Each structure stands twice: as structure tokens, then as C-alpha cells.
Amino acid sequence: MNKPLIIEDGYIFIAVPALLAVLAGYFVNAYAAAVPALLALYFAYFFRNPHRTIPEDDTALLSPADGKVMSVEEVYEDLYLDKKCRKIVIFLSVFDVHVNRAPLAGTIDFQQYTCGGFRPAYKDGVGYENERYSVGIENNRTRILVTVIAGILARRIVSWVTLGDTLSHGQLYGMIKFGSCAEVYVGDDVEILVKKGDRVRGGETIIGRIVK
């Protein structure tokens, strides 16, 4: 999915403070225009969609988002995989790129949007309490579940795909606005290659590898 350098969802967020900056500069002074101008620049930065070089390795499981690995733990996933698996939790700050990319090529054969609260995305339990959107991706090698979770500032999860769509490796499929968390659930056929504290880049960092 081709998207511009700045995601269209951000245009209104950029345009409103930019217009206010112009009006304040014209009718008041340059100092009055500084705050809305900085806001417009921040929103342009937040909604950025930088180019990423996708690894040419079908066995590589890519990070779905930019951020910091908060944990790698064993859990029982009963939404899609319905088995004991490993969960990789990635926290996105308001300064990270917030577009989401497909960790592997495959077909979306499960999706679920869940309404919820907006606790800070780094808090324990937000995957069960906060607004979230899950997609199950399957190919001829494995199945994974990716859940993106709203944070204290995030108020909308955006998806550009739907059930039955086919995703390519590293393809853009959505974004979360203003702070969030991403979780990746994998079975024992995937070797985890990241650990707590690692920084990852969506569509580029290999967080695991299919070994079976």
C-alpha cells in the first residue's frame, strides 16, 4: 500500500494550527504565531511515513512498529491462536513513527476492534482494558496475531485493510494516533530475536524468524 510521506489522516491536524499561525502572525505578531506553528510542525513530524527497506527474507518476522521492546513473555492467547505462545510488547512514544507494518506476508483471516479505555500504553494490563485492534495473519509457514493498543493520548486506531486482504512483507496497514503499544503473538515455530530494552523499527527490524 503506497502512502505519502505524511499520512493523509494528519492533514487536518497540520492545517488547523498552520492556519492559526498565519492568522496570529498577520493580526497579532510573530511571537503569537510561534505556538501554533510549532504544533503544525509537530503534527507533520508525528504523521510522517519514512521510507523503510524491507528485508528480502520470507522467514523473517518484522517489527510492526517503531518503539522500544517492553517485554517478551509466555502467555496463552485465546483470541486467534488459541494456544500457549510468546508475546512481544512494543511501546511507542509520541515521538516514534506511528504507522503499522505487516510483520510477515499473508492473508488477514481474523480481525477484531475492541472499544475500551485510554490508560497509559506502558501500564500492565492495557492490552485487556484499552481500545485495541487485532489482526490475525496466516501464510503457508505460520500464523501470528498483531494487536495495536491505544494509549493515554491515542483516541483513534486507523486501519486501511480488512478481513480477507492479502498483505505483503512490511506493508503499511494502519496507524495509531498519539502514543500507543503494539503486541505480537507468535507460536513456537518462531525464534524470538529481540529482548526487553531493544529499539525496533517498523518494517526493518527482524524481531523473530520462522524456524519450522
Buried (B, 14 or more C-beta within 10 A) or exposed (E): EEEEEBBEBBBEBBEBBBEBBBEBBEEEEEEBBEEBBEBBBBBBBBBBBEEBEBBEEEBBBBBBBBBBBBBBEEEEBEEBBEEEBBBBBBBBBBEBBBBBBBBBBBBBBBBBEBEBEBBEBBEEEBBEBBBBBBBBBBBEBBBBBBBBBBBBBBEEBBBBBEEEBEBBBBBBBBBBBBBBBBBBBBBEBBBBBBEEEBEBBBBBBBBBBBEE
